[in-house]
Amino acid sequence: MQAIFSLQSVENIIQTPLYPSMIEDRLVWKKEIDGEYSVRNAYRMCMQEIYDASHFKISGSWDIIWRLEMPPRVKNFIWRIGRNCIPTRMRLRDNGVNCDIV
């Protein structure tokens, strides 16, 4: 070390006090309250920051549908009706699918 620094600098470096209370380092994922990383949370963050999905959002209390006591396929059907995404012939044609309208 003396070849790189002067004798006075070496003394100053050695005499520098260290931080008195050292805690062990740990990895922290700042995007979560608990600091734990998960692929799910990283994916959610990427989707929010990279992909603008605001045009998919329709106002309403959609969580009420998912709390209903009924088969999942019925809940899904109600949700599709509310979101206007039932693949009717008219909607399919509007989206470029070639089908006959009766």
N, CA, C and O atoms as a GROMACS GRO file, in nm:
protein
  408
    1MET      N    1   0.083  -0.119   0.000
    1MET     CA    2   0.000   0.000   0.000
    1MET      C    3   0.087   0.125   0.000
    1MET      O    4   0.047   0.229  -0.054
    2GLN      N    5   0.207   0.117   0.060
    2GLN     CA    6   0.295   0.232   0.067
    2GLN      C    7   0.350   0.269  -0.070
    2GLN      O    8   0.390   0.384  -0.091
    3ALA      N    9   0.353   0.175  -0.162
    3ALA     CA   10   0.400   0.206  -0.296
    3ALA      C   11   0.302   0.294  -0.371
    3ALA      O   12   0.341   0.369  -0.461
    4ILE      N   13   0.174   0.286  -0.335
    4ILE     CA   14   0.070   0.364  -0.403
    4ILE      C   15   0.046   0.497  -0.331
    4ILE      O   16   0.034   0.601  -0.395
    5PHE      N   17   0.040   0.492  -0.197
    5PHE     CA   18   0.009   0.610  -0.117
    5PHE      C   19   0.132   0.654  -0.037
    5PHE      O   20   0.222   0.574  -0.011
    6SER      N   21   0.132   0.779   0.000
    6SER     CA   22   0.240   0.828   0.088
    6SER      C   23   0.219   0.771   0.228
    6SER      O   24   0.110   0.724   0.261
    7LEU      N   25   0.324   0.775   0.309
    7LEU     CA   26   0.318   0.723   0.445
    7LEU      C   27   0.209   0.792   0.526
    7LEU      O   28   0.138   0.727   0.602
    8GLN      N   29   0.194   0.923   0.509
    8GLN     CA   30   0.091   1.000   0.581
    8GLN      C   31  -0.049   0.955   0.537
    8GLN      O   32  -0.139   0.942   0.620
    9SER      N   33  -0.068   0.932   0.408
    9SER     CA   34  -0.199   0.886   0.359
    9SER      C   35  -0.232   0.748   0.413
    9SER      O   36  -0.346   0.722   0.451
   10VAL      N   37  -0.134   0.659   0.418
   10VAL     CA   38  -0.155   0.526   0.473
   10VAL      C   39  -0.198   0.535   0.618
   10VAL      O   40  -0.292   0.466   0.660
   11GLU      N   41  -0.131   0.621   0.696
   11GLU     CA   42  -0.168   0.640   0.838
   11GLU      C   43  -0.311   0.693   0.849
   11GLU      O   44  -0.388   0.646   0.934
   12ASN      N   45  -0.347   0.788   0.766
   12ASN     CA   46  -0.484   0.844   0.769
   12ASN      C   47  -0.588   0.738   0.732
   12ASN      O   48  -0.694   0.732   0.794
   13ILE      N   49  -0.559   0.656   0.634
   13ILE     CA   50  -0.652   0.549   0.593
   13ILE      C   51  -0.672   0.450   0.707
   13ILE      O   52  -0.784   0.412   0.738
   14ILE      N   53  -0.561   0.409   0.769
   14ILE     CA   54  -0.568   0.311   0.879
   14ILE      C   55  -0.641   0.369   0.999
   14ILE      O   56  -0.712   0.296   1.068
   15GLN      N   57  -0.626   0.498   1.026
   15GLN     CA   58  -0.688   0.563   1.142
   15GLN      C   59  -0.834   0.601   1.119
   15GLN      O   60  -0.902   0.644   1.212
   16THR      N   61  -0.883   0.587   0.996
   16THR     CA   62  -1.022   0.624   0.968
   16THR      C   63  -1.115   0.528   1.042
   16THR      O   64  -1.109   0.407   1.022
   17PRO      N   65  -1.202   0.584   1.129
   17PRO     CA   66  -1.293   0.495   1.204
   17PRO      C   67  -1.401   0.436   1.113
   17PRO      O   68  -1.448   0.501   1.020
   18LEU      N   69  -1.438   0.314   1.141
   18LEU     CA   70  -1.545   0.248   1.067
   18LEU      C   71  -1.679   0.282   1.130
   18LEU      O   72  -1.686   0.321   1.246
   19TYR      N   73  -1.783   0.265   1.054
   19TYR     CA   74  -1.917   0.289   1.106
   19TYR      C   75  -1.941   0.195   1.224
   19TYR      O   76  -1.921   0.074   1.211
   20PRO      N   77  -1.984   0.249   1.340
   20PRO     CA   78  -1.990   0.168   1.462
   20PRO      C   79  -2.088   0.051   1.460
   20PRO      O   80  -2.056  -0.056   1.512
   21SER      N   81  -2.205   0.067   1.402
   21SER     CA   82  -2.303  -0.043   1.407
   21SER      C   83  -2.328  -0.093   1.265
   21SER      O   84  -2.405  -0.034   1.190
   22MET      N   85  -2.262  -0.199   1.231
   22MET     CA   86  -2.276  -0.258   1.098
   22MET      C   87  -2.393  -0.356   1.099
   22MET      O   88  -2.406  -0.439   1.188
   23ILE      N   89  -2.477  -0.345   0.998
   23ILE     CA   90  -2.584  -0.443   0.981
   23ILE      C   91  -2.556  -0.520   0.854
   23ILE      O   92  -2.490  -0.470   0.763
   24GLU      N   93  -2.604  -0.640   0.847
   24GLU     CA   94  -2.580  -0.724   0.731
   24GLU      C   95  -2.657  -0.671   0.611
   24GLU      O   96  -2.774  -0.634   0.622
   25ASP      N   97  -2.590  -0.668   0.496
   25ASP     CA   98  -2.656  -0.624   0.373
   25ASP      C   99  -2.761  -0.726   0.331
   25ASP      O  100  -2.750  -0.845   0.360
   26ARG      N  101  -2.864  -0.676   0.264
   26ARG     CA  102  -2.964  -0.765   0.208
   26ARG      C  103  -3.022  -0.702   0.083
   26ARG      O  104  -3.023  -0.579   0.069
   27LEU      N  105  -3.070  -0.784  -0.005
   27LEU     CA  106  -3.131  -0.735  -0.127
   27LEU      C  107  -3.274  -0.690  -0.098
   27LEU      O  108  -3.348  -0.756  -0.026
   28VAL      N  109  -3.312  -0.576  -0.156
   28VAL     CA  110  -3.446  -0.522  -0.132
   28VAL      C  111  -3.506  -0.483  -0.267
   28VAL      O  112  -3.442  -0.412  -0.345
   29TRP      N  113  -3.627  -0.529  -0.293
   29TRP     CA  114  -3.702  -0.493  -0.414
   29TRP      C  115  -3.791  -0.376  -0.377
   29TRP      O  116  -3.891  -0.393  -0.308
   30LYS      N  117  -3.755  -0.258  -0.422
   30LYS     CA  118  -3.823  -0.135  -0.380
   30LYS      C  119  -3.965  -0.121  -0.434
   30LYS      O  120  -4.040  -0.035  -0.388
   31LYS      N  121  -4.001  -0.204  -0.528
   31LYS     CA  122  -4.136  -0.194  -0.585
   31LYS      C  123  -4.242  -0.260  -0.497
   31LYS      O  124  -4.361  -0.248  -0.526
   32GLU      N  125  -4.200  -0.329  -0.392
   32GLU     CA  126  -4.295  -0.395  -0.302
   32GLU      C  127  -4.277  -0.346  -0.160
   32GLU      O  128  -4.166  -0.312  -0.118
   33ILE      N  129  -4.386  -0.340  -0.086
   33ILE     CA  130  -4.383  -0.294   0.053
   33ILE      C  131  -4.295  -0.383   0.139
   33ILE      O  132  -4.218  -0.334   0.221
   34ASP      N  133  -4.306  -0.515   0.119
   34ASP     CA  134  -4.226  -0.607   0.202
   34ASP      C  135  -4.083  -0.623   0.152
   34ASP      O  136  -4.003  -0.689   0.219
   35GLY      N  137  -4.049  -0.565   0.038
   35GLY     CA  138  -3.913  -0.571  -0.014
   35GLY      C  139  -3.877  -0.702  -0.081
   35GLY      O  140  -3.762  -0.720  -0.122
   36GLU      N  141  -3.972  -0.793  -0.093
   36GLU     CA  142  -3.945  -0.924  -0.152
   36GLU      C  143  -3.970  -0.920  -0.303
   36GLU      O  144  -4.070  -0.865  -0.349
   37TYR      N  145  -3.878  -0.978  -0.379
   37TYR     CA  146  -3.890  -0.986  -0.524
   37TYR      C  147  -3.969  -1.111  -0.563
   37TYR      O  148  -3.951  -1.218  -0.504
   38SER      N  149  -4.056  -1.096  -0.662
   38SER     CA  150  -4.121  -1.212  -0.722
   38SER      C  151  -4.138  -1.183  -0.871
   38SER      O  152  -4.148  -1.067  -0.911
   39VAL      N  153  -4.141  -1.286  -0.950
   39VAL     CA  154  -4.158  -1.270  -1.093
   39VAL      C  155  -4.293  -1.204  -1.122
   39VAL      O  156  -4.305  -1.123  -1.214
   40ARG      N  157  -4.392  -1.240  -1.044
   40ARG     CA  158  -4.526  -1.182  -1.062
   40ARG      C  159  -4.523  -1.030  -1.046
   40ARG      O  160  -4.580  -0.957  -1.126
   41ASN      N  161  -4.456  -0.984  -0.939
   41ASN     CA  162  -4.449  -0.840  -0.915
   41ASN      C  163  -4.365  -0.769  -1.021
   41ASN      O  164  -4.397  -0.658  -1.061
   42ALA      N  165  -4.258  -0.833  -1.066
   42ALA     CA  166  -4.175  -0.774  -1.171
   42ALA      C  167  -4.255  -0.763  -1.301
   42ALA      O  168  -4.247  -0.662  -1.371
   43TYR      N  169  -4.331  -0.867  -1.332
   43TYR     CA  170  -4.414  -0.865  -1.453
   43TYR      C  171  -4.518  -0.753  -1.444
   43TYR      O  172  -4.540  -0.679  -1.540
   44ARG      N  173  -4.582  -0.742  -1.329
   44ARG     CA  174  -4.682  -0.637  -1.308
   44ARG      C  175  -4.619  -0.499  -1.327
   44ARG      O  176  -4.677  -0.411  -1.391
   45MET      N  177  -4.499  -0.479  -1.271
   45MET     CA  178  -4.431  -0.351  -1.284
   45MET      C  179  -4.399  -0.323  -1.431
   45MET      O  180  -4.420  -0.211  -1.479
   46CYS      N  181  -4.349  -0.422  -1.502
   46CYS     CA  182  -4.318  -0.404  -1.644
   46CYS      C  183  -4.442  -0.367  -1.723
   46CYS      O  184  -4.439  -0.278  -1.808
   47MET      N  185  -4.549  -0.436  -1.695
   47MET     CA  186  -4.673  -0.408  -1.768
   47MET      C  187  -4.723  -0.268  -1.740
   47MET      O  188  -4.777  -0.203  -1.829
   48GLN      N  189  -4.707  -0.219  -1.618
   48GLN     CA  190  -4.753  -0.085  -1.583
   48GLN      C  191  -4.662   0.022  -1.644
   48GLN      O  192  -4.711   0.124  -1.691
   49GLU      N  193  -4.531  -0.001  -1.643
   49GLU     CA  194  -4.438   0.101  -1.689
   49GLU      C  195  -4.411   0.096  -1.838
   49GLU      O  196  -4.384   0.200  -1.899
   50ILE      N  197  -4.417  -0.022  -1.898
   50ILE     CA  198  -4.382  -0.035  -2.039
   50ILE      C  199  -4.506  -0.034  -2.129
   50ILE      O  200  -4.507   0.030  -2.234
   51TYR      N  201  -4.608  -0.105  -2.087
   51TYR     CA  202  -4.726  -0.124  -2.170
   51TYR      C  203  -4.842  -0.042  -2.117
   51TYR      O  204  -4.881  -0.057  -2.001
   52ASP      N  205  -4.897   0.044  -2.200
   52ASP     CA  206  -5.011   0.125  -2.160
   52ASP      C  207  -5.138   0.046  -2.184
   52ASP      O  208  -5.182   0.031  -2.298
   53ALA      N  209  -5.197  -0.004  -2.076
   53ALA     CA  210  -5.320  -0.084  -2.086
   53ALA      C  211  -5.442  -0.005  -2.042
   53ALA      O  212  -5.546  -0.063  -2.011
   54SER      N  213  -5.429   0.126  -2.037
   54SER     CA  214  -5.540   0.208  -1.986
   54SER      C  215  -5.665   0.196  -2.074
   54SER      O  216  -5.776   0.214  -2.025
   55HIS      N  217  -5.648   0.166  -2.203
   55HIS     CA  218  -5.764   0.154  -2.291
   55HIS      C  219  -5.845   0.028  -2.261
   55HIS      O  220  -5.958   0.014  -2.309
   56PHE      N  221  -5.789  -0.065  -2.182
   56PHE     CA  222  -5.862  -0.185  -2.142
   56PHE      C  223  -5.949  -0.162  -2.018
   56PHE      O  224  -6.037  -0.242  -1.989
   57LYS      N  225  -5.924  -0.054  -1.947
   57LYS     CA  226  -5.994  -0.032  -1.821
   57LYS      C  227  -6.132   0.027  -1.845
   57LYS      O  228  -6.148   0.126  -1.917
   58ILE      N  229  -6.229  -0.036  -1.784
   58ILE     CA  230  -6.367   0.013  -1.791
   58ILE      C  231  -6.411   0.035  -1.648
   58ILE      O  232  -6.398  -0.054  -1.564
   59SER      N  233  -6.463   0.153  -1.620
   59SER     CA  234  -6.501   0.184  -1.482
   59SER      C  235  -6.613   0.094  -1.435
   59SER      O  236  -6.697   0.050  -1.514
   60GLY      N  237  -6.614   0.069  -1.308
   60GLY     CA  238  -6.716  -0.016  -1.249
   60GLY      C  239  -6.658  -0.101  -1.138
   60GLY      O  240  -6.536  -0.106  -1.121
   61SER      N  241  -6.745  -0.166  -1.064
   61SER     CA  242  -6.702  -0.252  -0.954
   61SER      C  243  -6.695  -0.396  -1.003
   61SER      O  244  -6.781  -0.478  -0.970
   62TRP      N  245  -6.594  -0.426  -1.081
   62TRP     CA  246  -6.581  -0.558  -1.142
   62TRP      C  247  -6.551  -0.666  -1.040
   62TRP      O  248  -6.581  -0.783  -1.064
   63ASP      N  249  -6.492  -0.630  -0.927
   63ASP     CA  250  -6.460  -0.731  -0.826
   63ASP      C  251  -6.584  -0.794  -0.765
   63ASP      O  252  -6.577  -0.904  -0.710
   64ILE      N  253  -6.698  -0.725  -0.773
   64ILE     CA  254  -6.824  -0.780  -0.721
   64ILE      C  255  -6.859  -0.909  -0.797
   64ILE      O  256  -6.906  -1.006  -0.738
   65ILE      N  257  -6.836  -0.908  -0.927
   65ILE     CA  258  -6.867  -1.026  -1.009
   65ILE      C  259  -6.788  -1.146  -0.958
   65ILE      O  260  -6.842  -1.256  -0.945
   66TRP      N  261  -6.658  -1.125  -0.929
   66TRP     CA  262  -6.572  -1.237  -0.891
   66TRP      C  263  -6.602  -1.288  -0.751
   66TRP      O  264  -6.562  -1.400  -0.717
   67ARG      N  265  -6.671  -1.209  -0.670
   67ARG     CA  266  -6.707  -1.254  -0.535
   67ARG      C  267  -6.842  -1.328  -0.530
   67ARG      O  268  -6.878  -1.383  -0.426
   68LEU      N  269  -6.914  -1.329  -0.639
   68LEU     CA  270  -7.043  -1.397  -0.641
   68LEU      C  271  -7.026  -1.547  -0.622
   68LEU      O  272  -6.925  -1.605  -0.663
   69GLU      N  273  -7.126  -1.609  -0.559
   69GLU     CA  274  -7.124  -1.753  -0.536
   69GLU      C  275  -7.194  -1.822  -0.653
   69GLU      O  276  -7.314  -1.848  -0.648
   70MET      N  277  -7.117  -1.850  -0.756
   70MET     CA  278  -7.168  -1.918  -0.875
   70MET      C  279  -7.050  -1.979  -0.949
   70MET      O  280  -6.935  -1.945  -0.919
   71PRO      N  281  -7.075  -2.066  -1.043
   71PRO     CA  282  -6.965  -2.129  -1.116
   71PRO      C  283  -6.878  -2.025  -1.188
   71PRO      O  284  -6.930  -1.924  -1.236
   72PRO      N  285  -6.748  -2.049  -1.196
   72PRO     CA  286  -6.658  -1.955  -1.262
   72PRO      C  287  -6.698  -1.922  -1.406
   72PRO      O  288  -6.679  -1.808  -1.450
   73ARG      N  289  -6.751  -2.019  -1.478
   73ARG     CA  290  -6.787  -1.991  -1.617
   73ARG      C  291  -6.903  -1.891  -1.626
   73ARG      O  292  -6.911  -1.813  -1.722
   74VAL      N  293  -6.993  -1.892  -1.527
   74VAL     CA  294  -7.103  -1.795  -1.525
   74VAL      C  295  -7.048  -1.657  -1.494
   74VAL      O  296  -7.088  -1.559  -1.556
   75LYS      N  297  -6.957  -1.649  -1.397
   75LYS     CA  298  -6.892  -1.521  -1.365
   75LYS      C  299  -6.821  -1.465  -1.487
   75LYS      O  300  -6.829  -1.345  -1.516
   76ASN      N  301  -6.750  -1.552  -1.557
   76ASN     CA  302  -6.678  -1.509  -1.676
   76ASN      C  303  -6.774  -1.459  -1.783
   76ASN      O  304  -6.746  -1.360  -1.850
   77PHE      N  305  -6.886  -1.527  -1.799
   77PHE     CA  306  -6.986  -1.485  -1.897
   77PHE      C  307  -7.044  -1.348  -1.861
   77PHE      O  308  -7.060  -1.263  -1.949
   78ILE      N  309  -7.075  -1.326  -1.734
   78ILE     CA  310  -7.127  -1.195  -1.690
   78ILE      C  311  -7.023  -1.087  -1.714
   78ILE      O  312  -7.056  -0.978  -1.761
   79TRP      N  313  -6.896  -1.118  -1.684
   79TRP     CA  314  -6.788  -1.022  -1.704
   79TRP      C  315  -6.774  -0.987  -1.852
   79TRP      O  316  -6.755  -0.871  -1.888
   80ARG      N  317  -6.784  -1.090  -1.939
   80ARG     CA  318  -6.773  -1.066  -2.084
   80ARG      C  319  -6.889  -0.980  -2.135
   80ARG      O  320  -6.870  -0.895  -2.222
   81ILE      N  321  -7.008  -1.002  -2.081
   81ILE     CA  322  -7.123  -0.920  -2.121
   81ILE      C  323  -7.096  -0.774  -2.082
   81ILE      O  324  -7.116  -0.682  -2.161
   82GLY      N  325  -7.051  -0.754  -1.957
   82GLY     CA  326  -7.024  -0.618  -1.910
   82GLY      C  327  -6.912  -0.549  -1.987
   82GLY      O  328  -6.916  -0.427  -2.004
   83ARG      N  329  -6.814  -0.624  -2.033
   83ARG     CA  330  -6.702  -0.567  -2.109
   83ARG      C  331  -6.730  -0.561  -2.258
   83ARG      O  332  -6.647  -0.513  -2.335
   84ASN      N  333  -6.847  -0.608  -2.299
   84ASN     CA  334  -6.887  -0.612  -2.440
   84ASN      C  335  -6.785  -0.689  -2.523
   84ASN      O  336  -6.742  -0.643  -2.629
   85CYS      N  337  -6.746  -0.806  -2.475
   85CYS     CA  338  -6.649  -0.886  -2.551
   85CYS      C  339  -6.699  -1.026  -2.578
   85CYS      O  340  -6.620  -1.120  -2.589
   86ILE      N  341  -6.831  -1.042  -2.590
   86ILE     CA  342  -6.887  -1.170  -2.633
   86ILE      C  343  -6.863  -1.179  -2.784
   86ILE      O  344  -6.897  -1.086  -2.856
   87PRO      N  345  -6.806  -1.288  -2.832
   87PRO     CA  346  -6.776  -1.296  -2.975
   87PRO      C  347  -6.900  -1.325  -3.060
   87PRO      O  348  -6.914  -1.434  -3.116
   88THR      N  349  -6.989  -1.228  -3.068
   88THR     CA  350  -7.107  -1.242  -3.153
   88THR      C  351  -7.064  -1.228  -3.299
   88THR      O  352  -6.954  -1.181  -3.327
   89ARG      N  353  -7.150  -1.270  -3.390
   89ARG     CA  354  -7.115  -1.259  -3.532
   89ARG      C  355  -7.088  -1.114  -3.571
   89ARG      O  356  -6.995  -1.086  -3.647
   90MET      N  357  -7.167  -1.022  -3.518
   90MET     CA  358  -7.150  -0.881  -3.551
   90MET      C  359  -7.014  -0.830  -3.503
   90MET      O  360  -6.944  -0.760  -3.576
   91ARG      N  361  -6.976  -0.866  -3.380
   91ARG     CA  362  -6.846  -0.822  -3.326
   91ARG      C  363  -6.731  -0.888  -3.400
   91ARG      O  364  -6.629  -0.824  -3.427
   92LEU      N  365  -6.747  -1.016  -3.435
   92LEU     CA  366  -6.642  -1.084  -3.510
   92LEU      C  367  -6.622  -1.017  -3.646
   92LEU      O  368  -6.508  -0.997  -3.689
   93ARG      N  369  -6.731  -0.984  -3.712
   93ARG     CA  370  -6.720  -0.918  -3.843
   93ARG      C  371  -6.654  -0.782  -3.829
   93ARG      O  372  -6.571  -0.744  -3.912
   94ASP      N  373  -6.690  -0.707  -3.723
   94ASP     CA  374  -6.628  -0.576  -3.700
   94ASP      C  375  -6.478  -0.587  -3.675
   94ASP      O  376  -6.403  -0.492  -3.701
   95ASN      N  377  -6.434  -0.703  -3.625
   95ASN     CA  378  -6.292  -0.724  -3.598
   95ASN      C  379  -6.221  -0.796  -3.714
   95ASN      O  380  -6.108  -0.844  -3.698
   96GLY      N  381  -6.286  -0.804  -3.828
   96GLY     CA  382  -6.220  -0.856  -3.948
   96GLY      C  383  -6.234  -1.005  -3.968
   96GLY      O  384  -6.169  -1.060  -4.057
   97VAL      N  385  -6.316  -1.072  -3.890
   97VAL     CA  386  -6.338  -1.216  -3.909
   97VAL      C  387  -6.450  -1.234  -4.012
   97VAL      O  388  -6.558  -1.177  -3.998
   98ASN      N  389  -6.422  -1.313  -4.113
   98ASN     CA  390  -6.518  -1.332  -4.220
   98ASN      C  391  -6.622  -1.436  -4.177
   98ASN      O  392  -6.592  -1.556  -4.172
   99CYS      N  393  -6.744  -1.391  -4.146
   99CYS     CA  394  -6.851  -1.483  -4.110
   99CYS      C  395  -6.985  -1.425  -4.160
   99CYS      O  396  -7.002  -1.304  -4.170
  100ASP      N  397  -7.076  -1.514  -4.189
  100ASP     CA  398  -7.206  -1.472  -4.238
  100ASP      C  399  -7.291  -1.413  -4.127
  100ASP      O  400  -7.292  -1.465  -4.015
  101ILE      N  401  -7.361  -1.305  -4.157
  101ILE     CA  402  -7.454  -1.247  -4.061
  101ILE      C  403  -7.593  -1.290  -4.102
  101ILE      O  404  -7.639  -1.258  -4.212
  102VAL      N  405  -7.661  -1.363  -4.016
  102VAL     CA  406  -7.792  -1.420  -4.046
  102VAL      C  407  -7.899  -1.321  -4.013
  102VAL      O  408  -8.018  -1.350  -4.031
   0.00000   0.00000   0.00000
